[in-house]
Amino acid sequence: MKALILAGGYATRLWPLTKEKAKPLLLVNGKPMITHVMDKIPSEIEVFVATNETFKKDFNAWKKSLKRPVKMVFEKTSHNANKLGAIGAIASFIKENKINEDLIIIGGDNYFKFEIQDFLANYKGDTLIAAYNVGSLEIAKRFGVLSVQGNKVVEFAEKPQEPKSTLVNTFCCVFPKEIYPMLFDFVKIHTDNQGSFIEYLVNKTDVRAYITEEDWFDIGSFDGYMEAHRNASKERNHDNSSKFFGVDFWGEKNTIRGNVFIDEGTAIKNSTIDNCIILGHCMIEDSTLKNCIIDEGSYISNCKLSETMIEKGTHISNTVLRKDKKKHLDRDLSIDAGIAVKLKGFDLMLKGRKVEFATRLLEEARPYFAKPKAESKITEIYRMYRDIHLEQDEVKLRNNNLRYDITVVAPGLIGDEYIKTIGHYHPVIKGSEVTYPEIYEVIEGHANYVLQNCKENHCNEVIVIDAKAGDKVIIPPNYGHVTINVGHKYLVMANITADNFSSDYKDYEQYRGAAVYRTKAGWVPNPKYSVTSYKKVRPNLSWYKYDENLPLYKSLIKSTSNYDFLVNPDKYDFSKVFEVVSEIKFS
């Protein structure tokens, strides 16, 4: 006897979890569900796994983690439209591998607790299927339903509208080699459904049932996955949060309830986790999660989530989400910004009204990234809210030719590069040799500013500045600049500049962004540039007249004349606006 595990489906009902990962590789109790199946197959039985080319790399990596040999069979398909289907894949496998033995066939997305050894003990040479009593005629409609006399299957119907029984097919069966000719005839007409072939066999030959009382779960949907998780034995779960392997808990307000699996590399801070699966390298802070599945590398802050799946690498904050119902929580930035603004998702509100914005979409920004074709689920990378002010302040700003803006930059990665603004230079002031300067303030988040003094792609100096909430950064004349969001949440930053010019983006587009890229691994030089020096600096604002205790907007309105350097920079000395910290080290 040989064993075949079918793992070739695309599991669209479990997207986004299965968008980049095969369903049988999803974790149940800390192990891929297909590993649970493998562990139950007797060691003397040779095992084959049939899947598709799309997940070849992942399955080959999984194969290396096993303690027993397995042979992989890859179907050359990339989506449901051109896949063989379950019964077609079985017939193709038998023919191509010249199988002349009985075959045990198991769906790789099953999670069950009965022992395969006990199942096989009931095999006497007739087709044998494992059946489970789901206890509900309504639930039975979703499966192949069988009626039995003793252990003989006397009737079988695939997904009947009016089931006659609550016994269902678990997609664990043994096909004796004698029925292979019938299988080959059947697939000439039908290739998809294993249950349809069982129905055909019941009318042609004897089919037996092994009825298990042990738990069985069909993981075909979010609800099925969560039910399997809640009922899994707690091999790697503990009531005491400090016992989770490879997980960091911060703060004093963490609560773990129900059956929770948290994979290595994840950090939890002041959060309640109730019946959840959280995969590796996530950050959860100040949030409540109930009945959720959180995929790898996600960041969740100040959220209430229930009964939902969060896609790999998602950054979400200030949100209430239950299944398909989403509500953004207001993030009041009034104190930090010095003006009555709130952030609601990506929307900026001024005194309760949405502020108009210009947007930067990923598709138009691709030429500025190191890997323009890198895949990303992010479509909108930042928004620019220009000329924000209170009505009573308008005359003062216009008379001084100044403008106050707010930019909101999404968190995340494009490939392995952090999301950023595309970069620009300011024009040379008429009758002068200098360009307009600018001043930035980080209201919320974590930014890296990249400044470069270049003539086309030949740079005298490239400067990097690390800035967090409350920090202010001056962009001196003759420097182009890019802002990078290196944090896990939205980067909210304000800037003040003269109101009478437009920015120039062409050099940044021509040379694929700034002279350096910020990736997960660190700084990477852009090979399209020639650079004399790379420096890390910190701002030195001692020459700049401002009240360090005031946000930028309040300082601007209180002492507008202090910002004359933005309009008339040739009157000022900018040589000491930075203090050199070190050279940039490249990864």
N, C-alpha and C positions, 0 to 999 in steps of 0.2 A: 504493500500500500504506500502511496505517496500523498502529500498534502499540498493543496493549492489555496493560497490566501489571495482573495481579490481585493485590490487596493487602487483601482484605476479611475474611480469616479471623480468628478470635479466639485461636488458638494456645494452647489451655488446657494442652497438654503442656509449654509453656515458662513457665507461671506459677511464681513470681510476677513474672518479668521482663516478661511481656506482660500483666500485670494492668492497667497504665495506659499501655502503649505497644504499638503495632502491631508484629507480628513483623518486617515488612519494614524497620522503622526501627531495628531492633537493629544495633549496630555490628559490622562485620567489618573489621579492619585500619583502624579509625579512621573509617570511613564507613558510613552506613546501607547495608544490603545492597541495597536498592532503587536506591540511587545507583550502585552497581556495575553494575546492570542498565542503568540509564539511560545510563551512560557508553559502553556497548557498542552501543547502537542508533544506526545512521547518522543524521546530523544532518538529512537531507532527509526523514526519515519523521516524520510527526506522531504524537505519543505521548499516549495517554490512560492514566490510572491510576484503576482502580475500587477503592474501599474502602467503609467504612461510616461512618455519621454519628458513631459513638462516637469515632473518631480524627480527625475533621474538622479540629480545631484544630491537631493535631500535623502532619498532612499539609500543611495550608496553610502552616505555618511551614517545613516541609521544602521546599516548592515555591519559596519565596523564596531558598533557598540554591543553587538550580540555575543553571547558566549557559545553559540552553536552555528554551524554553517547554514546558509540559505542561498538559494539560487534565484536571481532576479530575472524577470521577463518584462521587457519594456515594449509597450504598444506605441506605435508611432502616430500618436494623435496629440492635439493641443487644445481641444475643446469638445463639449458634448456632441456637437453636430457630426463629428467624424469618428467617434469612438465606437468600438465594436458592440458594446453592451455586454451584460454579465454572461448570458448564456453563449453568446458569440465568442467571447473571450475564452470561456471554458473549452468550447469545441476547438477553437484555434490552438489553444495550448496543448490539448491532447494530440492533435494531428502533428503539429510542428515538433513536439518533443517525443513523438512516437511512444506515448504512454500505453503500456499493455498490462497495467495493474489497476486494482481498485483505487479510487481517488476520493479523499476527504476534501471537501470544499467549504471554506469559511469566509464570510464577509469580513474584511479587515476593519470595518467600522462598527463591529459588534463589541459590546462589553458584557461579559457574562461570567457567572461564578461557578457554573457546573464544570466538572472535570471531563476533559476529552476522553480520558481513559475509561471513565464510567460510560460515556456515550458509546465508545467503540465496543465495549463489552456486550452491547445489545445488537451489534451488527452480525447478522447470520447469512448474509449473501444477497438479500434484497435491498433495494434502495432504502436508505434510512435517513430520516430528517429529524432534527431536534425541534421540539415544539414547546411553547410556553403559554400559560394561561394568563392573558392580560386582564381578565376579570371584568371586561366591559365590551359590549357589542359595538359601542360607538368607537372605542379605540381600535377594535379589531378591524374596522373598515379600512384602516391604513395599511393592512398587511395581507399576506396570503393566509387564508383561514382554512383549517382542516377539521373534518369530523372523523372519529375513529370508532372502531369496534375492537375492543381489546387494544392491541398495538397496531392493528391494520388500518391504514388510511382508506376510508371508503368514499370520501368526497373532499375535493380541494377547489377553492375558488380564490383567484387573485384579486384582492381589494374589492370585495363584493359590497354593493350598496346595502344589502340586507343579510349580514352574516348569520349563519346557522349555529355558530359556536364562538367561543372566546379563545380557542386554541389557535395560536398563530405560528407561522414558519419563522425560525430565527436565522435563516441563512447559514445553517451548519448542517451539512448533509454528507452522506457517502454514496457515490455513484459506483456500482459494480461495473467492471469492464464489459459485461455482457450487454449493457444498455447503450454503449457508445454508438453502434449503428443507428439506433433510434434518435440519438442526440444529433448526429450528423444530418439525418433526414429533416429533423425539426428545424435546425438553424438555416436551412435553405429558404425558409419562410419567415421565421421569427429569430431575432438575434439578441433582443434586449433583456427580457425578463426571465429570471431563474424560476420564479413562481409559475409562470405559464408552462414551463417545461414539466414541473412537478405535476401540475394539473393534467397535462398530456400523459405523463407516466401512469398516474392513478387509473386512467381509463385503459391502459395498455398492459400493465403488469402489476405485480405486488409492490406496494410501498409501505414501509413500516415507520412508526413514530416512536421517538424517545421523548417522553414528556418530563421536563425538568421542573422542579419546584424552586430551584435556585434562581436568584435574580438574573434577569437579562434585560439589556437596554439597547434599543436601536438609536444610535447617535446620528440621526438624520436632520436634526433641527436644534436650535438654541435650547428649547425646552428639554429635548431628549438628552442633550449634553449636560445640562445643569442637573437633571434628575440622576444621571449616572454619577456625576461628581458628588452630589449630596449623599448618595447611598454607597459610595465606595468606602472600603475599609480604610482606616486611618494609618496607613503604613508610614507616611511622612508628615502627618499632621499632629499638632499638639494643642492642648488647651492653653498652655503658657506660651505667650508670644516669644519669649526669650529663647525657646527651644527650636525655632524654625532655623533650618540649616541654611547658612549663607545669606541671611536676610538681616538688614539693619533696621532697628526700631529706634526712633528718636522721639523725645518729648515724653510726657507723663500721662497722655490721654489716649493711648492706643487700646482699642478693644477688639478682640477676635471672637467671633461667634459662629456657631454651626460648624460645617465642614469647610475648611479653608485650606487651599493649597497656594503657597507663594514660592516661586522659584528663586534660584540663587541670583544675587546681584541686585535685588530689589530693595528699596528703602521705603519704610512706612513712618510717617510723622504725624502724630496727633490725629489719628484717623480711626474710624470704625469699619471693620471688614466683616461682612456677614455672608456666609455661603458663597464664596467667590473663588475663582481661579485667576491668579495673577502670575503671568509668566515673567521671564527674567529681565533684569535691568530696567525695571520701572521705578518711578518715583511717585508716591502717593502722599499728599500732605493736606492736612486740614479738611478732610473729605469723609463722606459716608458712602460706602459701597455695599449694595445688597443684591445677591443673585446676579453677579456680573462676571464677565470674562474679559480680562484685560490682556491684550497681546503685548509682545516684547517691546521694550524700549519706550513705553508710553509714559507721559507725565500728566498727572492729574492734581489740580490744586483748587481748593475751596469749591468742591463740587458735591452734589448729591445725585448719585447714579443708582438706578435699580433696573434689573431685568434687561440688561443691554450688553452688547459686545463692543469693545473699543479696539479699533484697528491698530496694527503694529505701527509704532512710532508716532502715535497721535499725541498732540499736546492740547489739553483742554483745561480751562479754568473758569471759575465763576459761573457755573452752569448747573442747572437741574435737568436731568435727563432720565426719562422712564420709557423704555422701548422706543417708539418713534416720536414721543412728545418731548420737545426740547425747549428750555427756557433759560435765557441768559440772565445771570444776576448782575445787577449794577455794581460797578467798581468805582466808588467815589474817590476821585483824584484831586478834589478841590484844595485840600490842605497842601499836598505836595506840589501841585501845579500853580497855586496862587490865583486860580480862576475857577469858577463854578462848573467844572467839567466832570463827566462820568463816562466810564467805558462800559459798554454793554455788548459783549462779544467783540466784534470788530468795529462796532459803531461808536462814535464819539458823540456825546450829548452835551450841549451847552445850555445851562439853565432849563433842562428838560426837553430841549428840542434837538433833533438830529442835525449834525453839522454836515454840510456838503463836502465832498471829497473828490480827489483824483486818485485813481487806483493804479497799481502796478501789478499786472498779471504775470504769472510764471512764463507763459509762452513768449511774451515780448521781452522778458528779462533773460531768457536762456543764453543769448550771445555773450552775456557778461559773466557767466559761470565757467568754472574750470572744465566741467563736463556738461556741455549744453544739452546732451540727449539723455542725461540721467533721469531715471523714473522718480516721480514723486506724486503723492496724492494731493499735494497742496496746489491750489490753482491761483489764489490771490496772495501775494507775498507781502505787500504793504499798502497802506493808505496814507495820503498826504492831505491833512486838513489845514488849509492855508488862510492866513489873515484872520485869525481868531481874536476877538476882543469884545469887551463889553461896550454897549452902545455909548456910554458916557466917556469912553476912552478914545473914540474914533478920531476926533479932531486932533488930539495930542499926537497920535501916531502918524496921521497924514501930514501934519505940519512939520514933523521931523523925518519924514520919508522912511519910516520903519514899519516892519511887518513881523507879527508873532505867529508862528505856525506850530502845529503838532503833527508828528508822524508816528504811526503805529505799525510796527514790523512784526509779522507772524513769527512764532518759534518753529524750529524744525530744520530739516536738512534737504538739500537738493543733491542727491548722491551722498557723498560724505562731506559736503561743504555746507556750512551754516548759511541760513537765509540772510540776505543783505540788501541794502539799497544798491542800485546799479552803478552809482558813482557819477560825479560831474565836476566841472570846473566853473568858476564864475568869470564873467567877462572883464576885460581891462577897462578901467574907468577912463572916460574920454579926457584927453589931455594929461594922462598919467601913465606910469609904467607898472601900476599895481592893479590887481583884481580886488573885487569886493570881498571882505572877510565875513565871518559868520560866527555866532556863538550858539552852542548847544547846551542843553541841560537834560540829564536823564531823570525823568519823572518816576518811572517804574521799570524794573528789569535790569539787564546786564548787557552792556554794549562794548564792542571793540571798534574804535575809530581808526581808519587807515588813511593817512594824509600823504600825499606825494607831490614833490616839486619836480616837474618833468617838462621836457620839451619833446613832444610826441612820446616816443617810448624810451627816451634816454633820461634817467632820473638822477638828479644830484642827491636826493634824500627821500627815503621812505620812512614814515613815522607811524608807530602803533601806540594807541592810548587805550588803556583799560578803564572803563567808567561804569559806576553803579549809581543807584538812586541818589539824587542830590548832587552828583558831580556835574561840573560845568567844564566845557571844552571849547577853546577858541580855535577856529580855523583861520590861520593868518592869510594875508594876501598871497596870491600866486600858488596856492596849494589846492589840488583836487582832493576830493574826499569821498569815502565810502563808510557806511555804518553797518556793522554786522551784529545780529542778535545771537549772542552766544549763551543766552539763558534758556530756561524751560518755559517761560511764559511770554506773553506779548511784551515787546519792548515799546515803551511809550516815551517819546522824547520831544522836547520843545526846542525851537530855534528862533533866533531873532536875526534879521538881515535887512538890508536896504530893500525898498519895495519897488525899485525901478529897473530891474534887469531880469533876464531869463538865463537859465543855466545851460551849459554846453556839455553834451554827453558823447560827442562823436569819438574822442580818443579812447574813452573807456569801452565803447562798442568795438572799435577797430582792433584793440589789443586785448580783447576778451577780459574785461574787468580791470581791477586794480593790479598793482605790481606784486601783491601777495594775496594768497587765499587763506582763509581760516577754515580748517577741516577738523574733524573729530580727533585726528592724530596730532594736530598742531598747525603751525604756520608752514605754508608751502609757497616757494617763489613762482611767479608767473614767468615762464621761459620766454615770453614775447618781449620782456623788458630788459634793458641794461641799467643796472643800479649801482651807484657809487657807494652808498652807505644805507644800512638798515638799522633803525634805532627804536627802542622802547623808551617812551618818555612819560612824564606826568605833568599835568597842567601847573603852571606857575602864574597865578592871577593876582599877585601882589601889586602889580602896577595898575590893575583894573579897579576902578572905584565902584565897589558894590557892597551891599550888606549881605554877608555870607549866610545870614539867618533868614533871608527872604528868598522865596522862589523867584525864578527869572521874570515871570510876568509882573509880580508885585514890584520887583526892583525896577523894571522898565517903566512902569507907570509912575512910581514914586520919583524917580530921577532919570527922566528920559534923556537929558543932556549927557549923562554918563555913557550913552551908547552912540555918541557921535563918531566914535572910531569905526563904526560899521558903515557909515556914509562917507566919511572923509578920512580914509585910512592913511593917505600920504602925509598926514600931520602927526602920525604916531609911530613909535618904535616898537615893533613886534619881535625883536630879536630875543627877548627873554620870556616869551610866553610858555616855554617848555623847559623842564629840567630832565636831562638825559639820565635814564635809569640803567640801561644795558643795551647790548646789541640783540637783535632778533635771532633766536635760535630756531632753525628749521628742522622739521621732523623728517 
